[in-house]
Amino acid sequence: MSPLIIGLLIAITTVVVLASGIPVAFGLVAVALGFLAIFDGIESLTITGELFFSGLADFTLVSIPMFIAMGAAVAASPAGGDLYGALDRWLHRVPGGLAISNIGACAIFAALSGSSPATCAAIGKMGIPEMRKRGYPAGLATGSIAAGGTLGILIPPSVTMIVYGISTGTSIGRLFVAGILPGIMLTALFSAWSIFYAWKDGFQAEQEHQELNLRQKLEQAARVLPFLLIVAGILFVLYGGVATPSEAAGVGAMLCVFMVAVIYRMWSPHKLWRILSSSTRESVMIMMIIGAAALFSYMLSYLFVTQSIALSIAALEINRWLLLAMINLFLLVAGFFLPPVAVILMAAPILMPIVLQAGFDPYWFAVVLTINMEIGLITPPVGLNLYVIDGIAPDVGLPQILRGALPYVLLMVLGIVLLCFFPQIATWLPDLFFG
């Protein structure tokens, strides 16, 4: 049987297994073990344990639970409320200013937490009721939060960027820097749509606030500033070559936990245990997927599937932009059904040689891939952000939340198009700092 036929069987089997609802890690292991046993004999399974744990032997992986702990500390604190309140104080006179406050708070909180669902939960609990109280349509209120939450996997420090860097052998510091300007671009596009929506529907600047002086506007922002300085410090030591990602993540996690304890007086063992237990659960889930993906990748390579797909695509005499469109379509569909980490671990090693051969920058491609994953976070059936928002505002209903998020999905597609025409949006900063 040809490797391409085997690859097709693997793809169909993987979709069926994962669609059954089984955890991603267990599903990948089951498919890998099954195909190895069928095509290479049962004795080939003797090395699977070693392969699984070898996928976790990279020291850089230490940074993942550290960044997750950093995000869990911020997410467990009232930092989201302070951030949201501070932006609302500055932007309340702007038409659609509350929607912009939501998106801005999501963007900054996403950088602090690194988690899209956590961002939606933290900002959405305050932002959605407040927007609806002030007369904003439910679709705009929920859609802006769902879209803003997706920025968590693009704006550094991003766990998905770390996973991409490990699976492709690219610099994590350079990946972080590559995500900054595209993250700002998407935030600006989301804000612009919110302003246009407000203008189109005749919203006036919210006048419910009394006029605030500068001291009152700055007092709430001051509580969030230390966390922003931590993120800025992490980026500085990474692109400055001062520390490795693991070292920067460890220090960042320790400082965030300390800041949360000091600023918000979260000293109790119960609150600290909640932070540690939630970060442990998420870290174990991601590590399990990484180990399973290592075994899955070995199976694909051993059965010559990966190489055959790469050679077949390379042999196609098609325009490189058409090739990129096909890759984007594949990533978009994959993101509908699988979480970002799983898609990156499964697809990045296969796609990287193809992308490089076509002459595309690997760091630029990382940003394009991540935006595709962002779209997957607000589109069914996975659509994690949609379900978080539905839990916050159950009376709105999932169909209306999805309709509200649709314009932001189109803006993400526009973001990918802009990156294709102007790749410097993703490559300029990395080239500036790293050469």
C-alpha positions, 0 to 999 in steps of 0.5 A: 500500500502506498504511503499516500493511501496510508496517510489518507487512512490515517487522516480519516481514522484520526478525524473519526477517533477525535470526533468521538469525544476522546481526549486529543492526547489519548486519541493520537496515541491510539491511532499511532499505536494502531497503525504501527501495529498493523503496518509494522507488527506488534513488536514495534510497540516496544519503543512507544513508551520511549518515543512518548517521553522523548517528546517531553525531553526538551528543556524549553518545554519547562517554559510552558507550565511557567507561562501557564502559571503566570497566566493563571495567577493573573486570571485568578486575580481582579486584574481583569476588572482593573484593566477593564475599568481603567480603559473604560475611564479613558475611552468612555467619551468615544463612540463605541468606546466601551467596545474598544475598551473591551477589545483593548482589555482583552488584548492586554489581558491576553498578553498577561494570561496567554489564554483565550478562554481565560481572557473571555471569562475575565473580561466578559463577566464585566464587559458584556453586562455593562455593554448591554446595560448601555444599549449595545446590541447583544451580538456586538457585546458578545462578539467583541469579547469572543474575538478579543479573547483570541488574541491570547495565542498571538500576543506574546508570551504565547504558549502556542508560539512556544509549541510551534518553536519547539516543533519546528526548531525556530527561535521562540524569542523571535516568534514572540517578537513576530507576534507583536505587530500583527497582534496590534494590527488585529486589535486596531481592526477590531476596534475600527469595526466597533467604532464603525458599528457604533457610528452606523447605528447612531451610538452616542458616546456614553455619558453615564460617567462623571467627568474624571480628572487625571488622577482618577483616571490613573489610579486604577491603571496603576494596579495593572502597570506592574503586570505589564512591566513583567511582560515587557521585561520578559520580551526584553530579556528574550530578544536581548539574549539575557535569558532563555525562554525557560528562565524568563518564564520561571522568573515571570511566573514567580513575579506574577504570583508575588504581585497578585499576592501583594496587590490583591492580598491573595495570601491565603493557601486556598487561593494560591492552591487554586492558581497552582492546581489550575495551571497544573491541570492545563500544563499536564493536558498540553504536555500529554498532547505534546508527548502523543504528537511526538509518537504520532509524528514518529508513526507518520515518518516511519510509514513514510507518510510525511515525506511522501506528502511533502514530495507530492506537494513539492512536485505540484507545479502551482503558484506559491500563493495558490499553495499558501491558499491551500495550506490556509484552507487546510489549517482553517478546517483543522482549527474547526475541529482541533485545539491550536496546540494539537493542530500545530504539533501535527501539521507544523513539522509536515508543512514547514519544509513545504513553506520553506521550499516555497520561499516563505519566512517561517516566522511570518508563517507562524503568525499566519498559522496562529491567526488561522487557529484564532479563527478556530477558537470562535467557530464551531464545533470546537469554538472554545471562546463561544462556549465560554461566552455562552456560559457568561450570557446564556440568555443571548444564545449561541447562534447570536453570539456566533453572528456577532463574532462573524465580522471579526472572523472576516477581519482575521481573514483580512489580517491574513491577506494584509500579511500576504501583501505586507509580510514586513508586519510580522518580519520587521521587528524580528529583523530589527532586533535579531538581524 
